[in-house]
Amino acid sequence: MKIIIKEAKIIDPKSPFNKQIVDVKINDGIIEKIGTNLTSDADYEEIKHSNLHLSQGWFDSSVSLGEPGFEDRETIANGLNVAAKSGFTAIALQPNSYPVIDNQSQIQFVKQKAATTATDLFPIGALTKNSDGTDLAELLDMKNSGAIAFGDYNKNLSNANLLKIALQYVQDFDGLVITYCQDEKIKGSGVVNEGIISTQLGLKGIPNLAEELIVARNLFLLEYTGGKLHIPTISTAKSVELIRDAKTRGLQVTCSVAVHNLVLTDATLTGFDTRFKVTPPLRTDNDRIALISGILDNTIDVITSDHNPIDIEHKKMEFDLAKNGTTGLESAFSALLTVLPLEKIVEKLTASRSLFQVNTAEINERSKANITLFTTDSEWVFAKEHSLSKSKNTAFLGCKMKGKVLGIYNNSKLVLA
């Protein structure tokens, strides 16, 4: 496939063309030429748009799709198409399907499902068998089959000794352990952030301590064992502080934050709308500001949509009973542009390649074309028609947005939004 992208501003600090407005010619998946006023033959498809920007392809570090087992929520094929139209050329797939992705055959299954798509799928293998926290899964076999990391999605590993063993074991093959942090005993039957809003609504609260206590414990374990640890979707100011301190002490720890925790707060809960029921819960504005500070000073390594489709039968019900989760791929970039500078957004949406040790391709001549196309100037409101997922449980319905994703080019395929 041949395309020419006209008058695009490059956002790529590793590229010699960074912040320049140029034309980009791509031939059969390779960037052929970058320059101004480039011409092309008739067989080149031209892409031209006002305020056009171009960056390395974005990589979402936490996406749930459902298949196998929960195809009514989302399929791999449609989910990857949603990711492509949302600007993501790669996703890390969470293992929370049915059956759980906890062995090499399941890793191979999901990879084969995505073999011919524009968006690359990199599976995360479950850390424990069936993600039940009892015994370690077949970590080495899954690594050899293509798993990029190991974690039990949104499940805290209460057995500290098992986490210690996992951190020691994966060092033999340079593995990465992912540990969601939430003390279930302290959480109890809480469903939202513990604070003024939960008291006003009469909903049981989840204190910040439930997260921070486990973050501190896991950092102590990492200091003892060595190895690499990733803490996903942190939500409190104290968690940012704990991880910042751990990094200054030389620990190999990384962390992520979900888009909704950077943009929304527990103030949205006043209507008892279960679209806002997520885990970790939406916190206060003080926590949100601390998370943004953690992004700006690079304490927080990556931003994720934490895309989690939930079918209507499990979402549109009493708040206490509804499942946690929001879709987020479609809204991620435009929501972030309302709270963060563009260069920092691009940095944090591409940093997962380094986190998961996946090859990256800078925007340069003779490099593989793995790019995202977007604008930054339009303002709009996220509506039902903007939700492309099979499940419509988005927390961003009615939210003001800025900028738009135009599409991606990857694996010699062009997908336009």
Summary of the structure (lengths in Angstrom):
residues: 417
radius of gyration: 20.8
end to end distance: 18.0
largest distance: 65.8
contacts: 1530
relative contact order: 0.16
helix: 32%
strand: 25%
